[in-house]
Amino acid sequence: MLERGRETTADNMFDWRGIKVYVYSTLGSRGAARLENHADADHQGFMNRTTEEELGPILREALRKGIQIETHIIGDRALRTFLD
């Protein structure tokens, strides 16, 4: 999709224009990326395997081509990282 950009069928019945980005782990396994330690663990959780350096160019290219970006984020640190 990033190569071609937004796509619409000839009859305009379908408009493909979005990607979804997952930046999270889970709360139950204490994996959510938090700014402070989990209440019952001595760590702040984890982040996706995709780094900011890898994700940044993808998101910029999507925006440049008019592709909507949808997100699924768990954890305040994950949210802050994505928004920054």
Secondary structure, 3 states (H helix, E strand, C coil): CCCCCCEECCCCCCEECEEEEEECCCCCCCCCCCCCCCCCCCCCCCCCCCCHHHHHHHHHHHHHCCCEEEEEECCHHHHHHHHC
